[in-house]
Amino acid sequence: MVNFAHFADVHLGGWRQGPMQDLNFMAFQKVVKTCIERKVDFVLIAGDLFDSAYPPIEILKETFAEFKKLKDAKIPVFIIAGSHDYSISGKTFLDVLEKAGFCKNVFDAENRGDEIRLSPVVHNGVAIYGYPGKKSGLEVPDIKKIKLEDAPGMFKILMLHTTLDKVRGVLPIECVEMDSLPEANYYALGHIHVDFKYKNLIYPGPVFPNNFTELETVENGSFYIIDTELLDPFEKIEIKLKEIEIVDLEIKKSSENYEKIINELQKRNLLDKIVLLRISGELENQKISDLKLEKIENYCFENGAYFFLKNTHDLKTSDIDFNMEVKNKDNLEEEAIKIYSKENPSEFNNLIPQLMNVLSIEKQEGETIDSFNTRLLEDSKKVLNIL
């Protein structure tokens, strides 16, 4: 019988805004505290503990302090690298954590050409195997060749940071067929930021949402505690830190859009919430700055919001006049367009804001570079009316 915690996709250092970075770390702290309080036998981290292979020193210092709490509680931690904290050189700060005695990287593989043989790390009758994630899904062909060294009579756990077919959905990304995986008693997965459970295979979701869209759809972080003594051994634990207030508005061709947004916000209780403002529609003879987003942000904070995030990716502009004076740093992009347009008069200049919106879209987790580039190209063609 085993009792262990499984989480992934912490992405420490991923948020650039201080308050959101604080929440991200608080979520990680809550996971550690829960693992200690529940006295789990061990912890599994299925990749992307950090958002990069070389996180900032302050992130490292705080992370080491949390790992020390687990070590002091005599709870071993087993880990694999994810696509973010993986390095082609093979050297990452996961190695520093391991050398400090805070965790054990379970990746131990022998490449035999037509197959990759994984050897386990054995802990109290449990055999733990692992294979890391890599950039752009490069681990997928290798995982398809994985075989496990035998561990007779042991509870087998396979840790992977990759995309499986049953969780891929409609994303145009390469994936591993679930039925092709070697047999194990539990599959500890990471990489796709969703809570997904199929039989003994689990993606626990991110410990904290990693971007605007995830805050909209996932809202809270989560992880799992598995206790094989129970009839239902899989316990999902949500990490609730702040409530999300989603304001989704379609803008009309009107000069009263700012008032419309403020009126909608006045109907909401913003106290200590993360406010997500998504704006779509089309502006006519206006710039995005005419929406006075800085004043809207100030309104949210004046009414007690914890943080404010905006998304104008689906907002189109047309017939834009660039003659307005720019007076604050948030309009640097518009200032650059204004100067360029003045020096290089062209009808094309009116398309620049729309192109900038298209080029600001985020690469989806697990999406290949080629697929992402194709999506950018197709959206750009639509703006330019190129068939």
N, C-alpha and C positions, 0 to 999 in steps of 0.2 A: 504494500500500500504506500502511495506517495502523495505528498501535498506540496504543490509548488505554484509559484506565480509566473505568469507569462505576459510580457508587454513588449512593445516595439515602437519605432517611429516617434521617439521623443523629440528629436531635432533641436537639441539644446543649442542656442545661438541663432536659430533660424529667423526669429522675429527681429527686425531692426529697431522697432519702436520700444523704448524702455519699458513702459507699463505692460505691453504685451509679452515682452521677454521675461518680465517678472512673473506673469501668470504662467508662462510655459514652465519656468523652473519650479514654481509652487506646485504645479500638477505633478512634476517628477518627485518632489518632496513628499507629496501625499501618497504616491505609490510606495515609496520607500517606507514611510511610517506605517502604512497598512500592512505591508509584508512583515514588518517587525511585530506589530500588534497581533497579527494572525499566526505568527510563529511558523511560517512556511519552511519546508525542508531546504528549499533552494529557489533561486530566481533565474529565469531565462529572459534574455534581452535579444530579440530577433532582428537586430540591425537598426541603423540610424539612431544611435544614442545621441550623436552629435550631428549638426547640420552640415559639417564639413570635416575633412580629414585633419584639419589644423584649426581647431576652435580657439577663440580668444582666451587669454590667460585667466581672466576673471571667471569665465565660464568653467574653465578647468578646475580652478581652486574650489569653487562652490560644489562642483560635481564630485571631486575627491572627498569632500566633507560628507556628502551623502553616502558614498560607498563605504566610508569608514564606519558609519552607523550600522550598515549591514554586516561588515566584518566584525565589529564589536558584539553584534548579536549572534555571531557564529552562523550566519546565513550565507552560504557560498553563492556566487553569481557566475553563470555561464552565458557566454556572449558570442555573437558573430558580427562581422561588419556588414553594413548596409550599403546601398548605392551612394549614399552621401558621405559616410565616414570611411568608405573604402578608398584605398590609394593604389594606383598601378604599381608604385614602387614597393607596395606591401608594408610600408611603414606608416602607422597612424598613431594617434594618441590612445587608441585602445591598447596598444603595446605598453604604453606607460602605465596605464591602469593595471594591466596584468603583471608587470614587473614589480609594481608596488604591492602586489598580493591582494588586490581588490576584486579581481575577476579572473576567469579562465576562458580564453578564446578556444572554442571546441573544434575549429576548422583544422582537420588533419587528413590530408588527402594524398593519394598516390595515383598519378595519371598513367594508366596502362594503355593509352592509345584509344582503343575502342570502348574502354570503360574507365571511370574514375572511382577508385575504391576509398571509401571513407572509414577511418578508424575512430572508435568512440572514446570519449572521456567517461570513465566509470566513476560513479558516486553512489555509494550505499545501495548497490544492486540495480542502479539505473544506468543505462548506456545512452550517452548523449552524443549525437552526431550533428555536424553542421557544415553548411556551405554558404559562403558570403554572397551578398548582392554585388553587382558591378554597375558601372555607368551604362545607360542606354540598353539595359536588359542583356548585356553580354554574358551573363551567367546562365541564360536559358539553355543554350546548346550543351553546356557542361552538365547541368542538372539532369538533362535527359539521359546522360551516360552514367549516372551515379549508381553504385552498388554499395551495400553496407557490409562491413566485416561482421562476421557472426558474433553474437553475444548470447550464448545459450542461457535460457532461464531468466534473462534480465528484461526489465521494462524499457523499451526502446523509444527514444525521442529523436525526431529529425527536425532540426532547425534550418529554415530557409528564408531568404529575403528575395522574393521573386514574385512573379505573377502566374497564377494558376488559371486554367481555362474556365473553371466554374465561377470565378470572381471577376474575370476580365470584362464581361458585359459587351458593350459595343465599341470599346476603346480599340483603336487600330494598332495594337501592340502584340509583339510576339509573346507567347506564353508556354508554360509547361502543362502537358495533359495530366490531370490529377491521377488518372488510372495508371500512368506510367511510373509513378513514384514507388520506390522500394517499400516494403511493408514495415510499418512501425506502429507502436501503440498510441503515439501522440505526435501530431505535426504542429510545431510552433512556428508560425509564419509571421512575416512582416513585409512591408513595402507598399501594399495597397491600403489606403487610409479609410478603410471601412470596417465595421464590426460584422464579421462573417463567420458563421460556424456551419460546418458540414461534417456530420459524424464526429470523428476524432481529430478534425482538422480545423484550426482556428486562426483567423486574422483578428487580432484584438482591437484594431483601430488605433489611431494616434493617441498618445498620452494627452496631447493638447492639439486642437485644430491648428493647422500650419499656415493658413492663408484666409483671405476674405470668404472665398467660396466654401471652404470647410467650416468656417464659423456659421455660415448660413445653413449648411446641410447636416453637419455632424453635431454642431453646437458644443457638446461636451467631449472630453477625453474619456478613455476607458482602458481597462486591462482585465485579465482573467486570473482567477485562482482555481486550480484544478485539484480536487481531493478525490482520489480513486476509491475511498471508503464509502462515498455517498452514491445513492442510486442515480442521481444526476450530478456527475462530477464537475461540470463546467459552470462556474459562477462568474458572471460578468459584473464588474464593479465600475460604476460610472464615477468620473471625477468632475464634480460640479463646483465651479469656482465663481463664475459670474453669469448672470442671465443675459441673453442676447435679445436685443430689440431690433427687429428687421423692418426697415422702411423701404418699400419697393414702389417707386412712383414712375409713371410715364409722363414725360414732359410734352406739352402741346406747344404749338407755335404762338406763344403768348409772352407778353412782357411781365406777367404776374407770376412767373414760375417760382421766384424766390418766396413770395408770400404763400404760395401753395405748399411749398415744402415746410415752411415754418408753421403754417396752420396744422399740417399733419403731425408734426412733432409736438405741438401743443396738446394734442389728444393723448399723447403717450406719457407713461411714467418712466422717466429716463434714469432715475436715481440708481447709481452704482451699476449701471448696465453698460455693456458694449453695444454701441449704436452702429448699425450697419445701414448705410444709405446707398441704395442702388437706384440709379437714375437711367431711364431709357427714353427713347423718343427722338424728336428732331427739333433743333433750334433754328429759327429763321432770322437772319440779320442780327444774330447775337453770337457772342462767344461764351464758352463755358464759364469764364470768369464773371459773366453777367448774372450767374446764379448765386453769386456771393457765398461760395462754399466756405470761405474762411469765417464769415459771420455766422453761418449755420453751425459750423464746428464750435464756435465760441458760445452760441446759444445752448448747445448740448452740454458743454462743460459747466456753464452757468447754472444749468438745471440738474447738476449732480451726476452726469454721465461719467462712467469710469474711463471710457475711451471712445473715440469716434473714428470710423473708417468709411471711406466713400469709394464707390465704383461707378465710373462713367463710361465703361467700355462700350455699352450699347447705346450711347448718346451720340447722335449724328448732328453735324453742323452744316449749314449751307449759307452761301452769300455773305461770308463773314467780312466785316469791316475791321481792318487792323489799325485804324488811326487813333484808337484810344490810348492814352498814356498809361503805362504800367507803373504802379507805385509800390508793389510789394514782391517779395522773393518768390511767392507761389506762382507768379506769372512769367517766370524766366523763359519758359518754352514759347509763350505767346510773343514775348519781346523779340526772341530770335526769329520767329516767323515774320513779325512785323518788319524788322530790319531787312531780312532777306527779300520779302515781297516788294519792299520799296525800291530796292536796288535791282531786282529782277522781276519786273511786272509780267504776270502770266495768269491765265485762268486756272492753271494747275495749282496755284497757291491756295485756292479755296478748298482743295482736297487734302492739304497737308494735315489739318487737325484730325480728319477721319483716318488717314493713314497712320498717324501717331497712335490713335486709339487701337487700331488693329495690331500694330507692332508692340503694343504694351500687354498683349494677352500672355498668360502664363503657360509654360510647358506643364502638362499634366503628369502626375506621378506615374512613372512606368512607361510614358510615351517615348518612342524612339525619336532621335534627332531628325531622321528623315521624315517621319510622320508629322512632327511638329513643323518642320520647314514647309511641308506640303500644305498644311492647314494655313500657315501664314500667307503663302503664295496665293491660295484660292481666295482668302478673305481680301487680300490686297487687290486682286483682279476685279472683285465685285465693286470695290470703291472706285477703281479706275475705269469700270465698265468695259473690261477686256474679256471677250468671250474665249 
